[in-house]
């Protein structure tokens, strides 16, 4: 191998055996095995090579792209290896892990709004195009319309699947972000395996599955799955190739990704959850055996704080029915081991490290199963300013507040408001047991979810 770029492609194929697949056999192509951890390494390499070949990208040039993260990672991999500057415009709903990964690879990351659509100057594609136009020597990759994107999959991904399946492929289940994967594999199969059906897996809220089913583009909703689903029909997406489409709700996508790890040992991201959920639906609907392929689009290591975080699921309102009670906003629960906490004899150093790791501004102090105090940033700062050089060695019991304001978990949710207006932290009790802490941000999130329904 001459470089890491030569490791792109030729990813392994495995069979799913621990799910109900109806009469079908179901296979996963592990695109997470690519160097940057996703299928997007393939078009990234191809699009840069095409731009070099036709002169659109010159020596010491700048690559600019709008990305949900994985194309950006692939481009950062290629740019770093070839010596290009790279600027990525990323919607602010993307997982923190992907953003940090892009930055670690040398990319300049510009976060922009995820709540605006095409035509708005802050929409990630419009903003990327503007940045490229005003930057000398820049080339806007534009994966959504770049023909080298689907060509990469027609030349590599499609042939690999066909060869690994010994030429017997009844259906391929794919998502659409830019459209390159679906179009490239679909075109290859149309020429080499015309009986192969292309199945679209789409997040609920995206316009793509409804368009396939009705021919109409509805108003887009919102979805938490990253990398697939769109609020428009990408120029690279040839949806005429699609035989059937499934709209998969976020909770099902996330749960399927978690099940994939537990049952098959495959750590995959949220888009893979969508693809696998759709593939399982398709397989179970068949009355005759078929050989079906779908993809592990990327590694779940990029989504540990979302897909594999039960608190995130609770914050999205997926795990339980809300009753308008205070317990509805306690997302990190003490009884389930999710609350960040300390014990009375833990030091302020330990307390600080847990607050920082948990990204919280206050923590309960628990003795056994009882809450005995609370310590927040102000308490920590006061101790640091007034104490000796060994202030961080003090036990937290010497700093914590012991006069606690509690509220019943079954109280109406609006009873939190007077507590917050008095700048108090709500200690939520379920009978005589400590349930957890409710914050202003938790209450705001409660109303955010309520207004989405």
C-alpha angles and dihedrals in degrees: 000000000000096000145344089273089069088064092067113111133005088095120175127261122217134180124243110230108158099066131073102262098171109223093332138097112229126201133191123211106210103224087162085080091074115109098261091037104256147075089252092081087079099060091034091062092042096048093050091047091050092050091050092049096054096039099249090120115047134185113300089008127153124246115209124188143165108225146164086222111271098073086047091053091049091048091047089053092052095040093050092050092048100039102249127143111239131202119189126194109205131183112243094240092071120116114270091230092062092048092050090046092053091050092047089056091056101262122143104231122204114191117211138175121292094193097072131077139221114308094035112113090231095051104117097239094045091047093049091051090050092050092050092049093054097041117088113236093008126144121200105217094200098190090190093068104017108117092208088069099068090032090062090059094042089054099041121006097045096047091046092053091047093050095044091050091050089243094299110116119146097176141003118203114208142162129223125231103141093356096239098116096048094044097044097046091039093054092048092050092046089060100037106026108020093175092061112110121220111218122195120219110195134174114247106258095040117112096223103081092044089050092052091049100041108015089236128110107226127199108283121245127196132270138181099218111105130222101019135064125057143208091221138030106266114227089234093055111096098192091176085081091064119101098183137359133209125198108211121197118231095246091055092047093050094044091049092051089052091048090051090058095045097043105032102020093238116138105209139160134252096271089056087054088056093048094046093047090052092045091052091050090050093047094049091051094059123098095196131049116271136177108233130184131196134165141252091218097191145342121287088222085087092060106042091122092052118022095033097036114094091197090061090052090050091049089055090053095243102124106056145011113261121230103186092258130129091252087067092073098046099099100161104054125198094215091056095048094246100113116098105232146155135210126240095257096045112113126245087248090059090044093052093048092051092048091050094045091047093043091229131136097213137025133198119240109226130192109194104315095333127094108228103169150351131232126192139177093276092054090049093048092048091053092047093050097043101034133082126263086278093056092119090058091063116111111251091237088074092058106031125106111244100185099087129189108219131189131191117255087226096054117115109272094241090065086079091068097074090050092052092046087058089052092246129145113235113236104199118211126193099205103306094338127095109243102177146274127299119205136187089256090054090053092048089050090051091058091043091057092043092055092051091061 
